[in-house]
């Protein structure tokens, strides 16, 4: 029960990595405030959590974390209901597979809004609450593509690189408030966000072949680290960007894609 009674906000909790983190936090007895733009996914996650334990307190809030008013509403709910925020997981994200000249500006802005602006907005609202409560943990779900570039991922890679740098900046600025800020950088993980890559046999086989551990990642691989970073065991770790990618960015030949 490493997160017993800790109040944790998880964005993008309706599917994929966010869902896995929510369920793992439930097993560690956290109090959960789950947010997603899609209500159906949230309700399914809550149902699955209740099957784990009907003692876990879970609230589901729909909202677009690319919008300041929704971010404020989510954090304010946690503060007003529980009096504090102990953990914030900025997980919500969308993908885009285009180079600069093929990417419409409206899509560029949408990717930046969800993948980067949301980290800024949620953290900006949560940090004062954490500081008043004696500290907290912010965990930003970035990407291995925030550490290295990948062909045809201009907006996505840029947004995730921004999330990594924002992580380091906040770690420096708010360490005195006993707030740790770290980024998890997943590689290819079997989630709806990368379902096309995973379902394409040639591409899936390529990534399996190029991954030193020889498999596609699973959401629980990321959730396990998210539990550790939220726990007291990680109280001297901040400003880190940690790959969870099976080693795929360890060698340059893994990054270029088939052909």
Order of alpha helices (4+ residues) and beta strands (2+ residues): beta-alpha-beta-alpha-beta-alpha-beta-alpha-alpha-beta-alpha-beta-alpha-alpha-alpha-beta
